Structures are given as C-alpha cells and as structure tokens.
Amino acid sequence: MSKKILLVDDDPELADGVGEILRHYSYLVETVSSAEEALQLLNNCVPDLIVCDYHLDGMTGVAFADALQQEERFAHIPFFLLTGMARSDIRGDIAPERIIKKPFEIEPFLNTILQELS
C-alpha cells in the first residue's frame, strides 16, 4: 500500500512540484497551504509523514510541529521542516536532521523521505 504524505506549503509552485515528484514515486500526497488546513485534514486522514514549510500564514511550521506533538494520535508522525533560514535561526524542538534547507536537490530529499518511510 502506498504511503501517505501531507505537504504543507503556501508556495503553490513548490507544493505542486514537490507533490508531483512524490506522486511519481508512488506516494499518495495531500497538499494544503496552511497549518490550519493541515489540522483540519488530520481529523479525517492521518499521513505517514509530514513535510511542512517554516513560513506559513497564521502559524509557523515549528508551531505546527509543536501542536502535533501535543496530540497523542499525531505525535508519532515523522515531520520534516522546509526552510530557507539558517538552522541556528530556527527556534523550537525540530531536530537538525529533520530540517531540509531550501533550495534543495531532489535526490537527497527523496532519499530522506524513502529512508524515513521504509
């Protein structure tokens, strides 16, 4: 069965491009543009992995990750943060290996996703 990935990014070009690549590798991808939309979606569908941009309207990706950690049913979901910021500028409990620096190369990104979902 295909693994489900939730992609949260308010940049439609990036979300469409990354979503298309992940779908090409047989992942089921749900794309939303805000953390609030993602929280609503999570009421109906629990993904196997979440990839989220740092800068979102209303709530940062780190705040979204923190909110997920507070909910027992979501705390187990692997979470990766996309950002153009330096890792030292990111505040919160995101492990450095869970931060994907933008711009990123597709091959290492896919390898990271594949390793996490295997």
GUMI-715043 format. One record per residue (C-alpha): residue number from 1; y, x, z. Coordinates in steps of 0.5 Angstrom, whole numbers, plus 500, padded with zeros to 3 digits. Each point is the difference from the previous one (the first is absolute). Example, Ala and Ser with C-alpha at 12.3 -4.5 7.8 and 13.67 -1.06 7.14 Angstrom:
2
<pt><n>1</n><v>491</v><u>525</u><w>516</w></pt>
<pt><n>2</n><v>507</v><u>502</u><w>498</w></pt>
***
This chain:
118
<pt><n>1</n><v>500</v><u>500</u><w>500</w></pt>
<pt><n>2</n><v>507</v><u>503</u><w>498</w></pt>
<pt><n>3</n><v>504</v><u>502</u><w>506</w></pt>
<pt><n>4</n><v>507</v><u>496</u><w>501</w></pt>
<pt><n>5</n><v>507</v><u>504</u><w>501</w></pt>
<pt><n>6</n><v>506</v><u>497</u><w>502</w></pt>
<pt><n>7</n><v>506</v><u>503</u><w>496</w></pt>
<pt><n>8</n><v>507</v><u>499</u><w>504</w></pt>
<pt><n>9</n><v>506</v><u>503</u><w>496</w></pt>
<pt><n>10</n><v>506</v><u>497</u><w>498</w></pt>
<pt><n>11</n><v>501</v><u>504</u><w>493</w></pt>
<pt><n>12</n><v>496</v><u>496</u><w>495</w></pt>
<pt><n>13</n><v>499</v><u>505</u><w>495</w></pt>
<pt><n>14</n><v>497</v><u>505</u><w>505</w></pt>
<pt><n>15</n><v>496</v><u>494</u><w>503</w></pt>
<pt><n>16</n><v>498</v><u>498</u><w>493</w></pt>
<pt><n>17</n><v>498</v><u>507</u><w>498</w></pt>
<pt><n>18</n><v>496</v><u>502</u><w>506</w></pt>
<pt><n>19</n><v>497</v><u>493</u><w>500</w></pt>
<pt><n>20</n><v>498</v><u>501</u><w>493</w></pt>
<pt><n>21</n><v>497</v><u>506</u><w>501</w></pt>
<pt><n>22</n><v>496</v><u>498</u><w>506</w></pt>
<pt><n>23</n><v>497</v><u>494</u><w>497</w></pt>
<pt><n>24</n><v>498</v><u>505</u><w>494</w></pt>
<pt><n>25</n><v>495</v><u>503</u><w>505</w></pt>
<pt><n>26</n><v>497</v><u>493</u><w>502</w></pt>
<pt><n>27</n><v>504</v><u>499</u><w>507</w></pt>
<pt><n>28</n><v>503</v><u>493</u><w>501</w></pt>
<pt><n>29</n><v>507</v><u>501</u><w>501</w></pt>
<pt><n>30</n><v>505</v><u>495</u><w>503</w></pt>
<pt><n>31</n><v>508</v><u>502</u><w>499</w></pt>
<pt><n>32</n><v>505</v><u>497</u><w>505</w></pt>
<pt><n>33</n><v>508</v><u>502</u><w>500</w></pt>
<pt><n>34</n><v>501</v><u>500</u><w>508</w></pt>
<pt><n>35</n><v>496</v><u>501</u><w>506</w></pt>
<pt><n>36</n><v>502</v><u>492</u><w>502</w></pt>
<pt><n>37</n><v>496</v><u>498</u><w>494</w></pt>
<pt><n>38</n><v>494</v><u>505</u><w>501</w></pt>
<pt><n>39</n><v>500</v><u>497</u><w>507</w></pt>
<pt><n>40</n><v>499</v><u>493</u><w>497</w></pt>
<pt><n>41</n><v>495</v><u>502</u><w>495</w></pt>
<pt><n>42</n><v>496</v><u>504</u><w>506</w></pt>
<pt><n>43</n><v>499</v><u>493</u><w>503</w></pt>
<pt><n>44</n><v>496</v><u>498</u><w>494</w></pt>
<pt><n>45</n><v>497</v><u>507</u><w>498</w></pt>
<pt><n>46</n><v>498</v><u>506</u><w>504</w></pt>
<pt><n>47</n><v>500</v><u>506</u><w>495</w></pt>
<pt><n>48</n><v>496</v><u>506</u><w>501</w></pt>
<pt><n>49</n><v>506</v><u>505</u><w>499</w></pt>
<pt><n>50</n><v>508</v><u>499</u><w>500</w></pt>
<pt><n>51</n><v>505</v><u>504</u><w>496</w></pt>
<pt><n>52</n><v>507</v><u>499</u><w>502</w></pt>
<pt><n>53</n><v>507</v><u>503</u><w>498</w></pt>
<pt><n>54</n><v>504</v><u>502</u><w>506</w></pt>
<pt><n>55</n><v>507</v><u>497</u><w>498</w></pt>
<pt><n>56</n><v>499</v><u>492</u><w>499</w></pt>
<pt><n>57</n><v>505</v><u>495</u><w>501</w></pt>
<pt><n>58</n><v>499</v><u>497</u><w>507</w></pt>
<pt><n>59</n><v>495</v><u>504</u><w>503</w></pt>
<pt><n>60</n><v>498</v><u>508</u><w>499</w></pt>
<pt><n>61</n><v>493</v><u>502</u><w>498</w></pt>
<pt><n>62</n><v>500</v><u>503</u><w>507</w></pt>
<pt><n>63</n><v>502</v><u>494</u><w>504</w></pt>
<pt><n>64</n><v>495</v><u>496</u><w>496</w></pt>
<pt><n>65</n><v>494</v><u>505</u><w>501</w></pt>
<pt><n>66</n><v>502</v><u>499</u><w>508</w></pt>
<pt><n>67</n><v>500</v><u>493</u><w>499</w></pt>
<pt><n>68</n><v>493</v><u>500</u><w>497</w></pt>
<pt><n>69</n><v>498</v><u>505</u><w>506</w></pt>
<pt><n>70</n><v>502</v><u>494</u><w>505</w></pt>
<pt><n>71</n><v>495</v><u>495</u><w>497</w></pt>
<pt><n>72</n><v>492</v><u>502</u><w>501</w></pt>
<pt><n>73</n><v>498</v><u>497</u><w>494</w></pt>
<pt><n>74</n><v>504</v><u>505</u><w>496</w></pt>
<pt><n>75</n><v>500</v><u>506</u><w>504</w></pt>
<pt><n>76</n><v>494</v><u>503</u><w>496</w></pt>
<pt><n>77</n><v>503</v><u>499</u><w>493</w></pt>
<pt><n>78</n><v>502</v><u>507</u><w>497</w></pt>
<pt><n>79</n><v>507</v><u>501</u><w>499</w></pt>
<pt><n>80</n><v>504</v><u>505</u><w>495</w></pt>
<pt><n>81</n><v>507</v><u>500</u><w>500</w></pt>
<pt><n>82</n><v>504</v><u>502</u><w>494</w></pt>
<pt><n>83</n><v>507</v><u>503</u><w>500</w></pt>
<pt><n>84</n><v>505</v><u>505</u><w>497</w></pt>
<pt><n>85</n><v>502</v><u>502</u><w>507</w></pt>
<pt><n>86</n><v>498</v><u>507</u><w>504</w></pt>
<pt><n>87</n><v>494</v><u>499</u><w>504</w></pt>
<pt><n>88</n><v>505</v><u>502</u><w>506</w></pt>
<pt><n>89</n><v>505</v><u>495</u><w>499</w></pt>
<pt><n>90</n><v>494</v><u>494</u><w>501</w></pt>
<pt><n>91</n><v>500</v><u>497</u><w>507</w></pt>
<pt><n>92</n><v>494</v><u>497</u><w>502</w></pt>
<pt><n>93</n><v>493</v><u>500</u><w>501</w></pt>
<pt><n>94</n><v>498</v><u>502</u><w>493</w></pt>
<pt><n>95</n><v>495</v><u>506</u><w>500</w></pt>
<pt><n>96</n><v>503</v><u>505</u><w>495</w></pt>
<pt><n>97</n><v>493</v><u>500</u><w>495</w></pt>
<pt><n>98</n><v>502</v><u>492</u><w>500</w></pt>
<pt><n>99</n><v>507</v><u>502</u><w>496</w></pt>
<pt><n>100</n><v>500</v><u>500</u><w>493</w></pt>
<pt><n>101</n><v>506</v><u>504</u><w>497</w></pt>
<pt><n>102</n><v>504</v><u>497</u><w>494</w></pt>
<pt><n>103</n><v>500</v><u>501</u><w>495</w></pt>
<pt><n>104</n><v>492</v><u>501</u><w>500</w></pt>
<pt><n>105</n><v>495</v><u>502</u><w>495</w></pt>
<pt><n>106</n><v>495</v><u>495</u><w>498</w></pt>
<pt><n>107</n><v>493</v><u>504</u><w>501</w></pt>
<pt><n>108</n><v>502</v><u>503</u><w>507</w></pt>
<pt><n>109</n><v>502</v><u>492</u><w>502</w></pt>
<pt><n>110</n><v>493</v><u>497</u><w>497</w></pt>
<pt><n>111</n><v>496</v><u>506</u><w>504</w></pt>
<pt><n>112</n><v>503</v><u>498</u><w>506</w></pt>
<pt><n>113</n><v>499</v><u>492</u><w>499</w></pt>
<pt><n>114</n><v>493</v><u>502</u><w>498</w></pt>
<pt><n>115</n><v>498</v><u>504</u><w>506</w></pt>
<pt><n>116</n><v>503</v><u>495</u><w>505</w></pt>
<pt><n>117</n><v>496</v><u>494</u><w>497</w></pt>
<pt><n>118</n><v>494</v><u>504</u><w>499</w></pt>
***
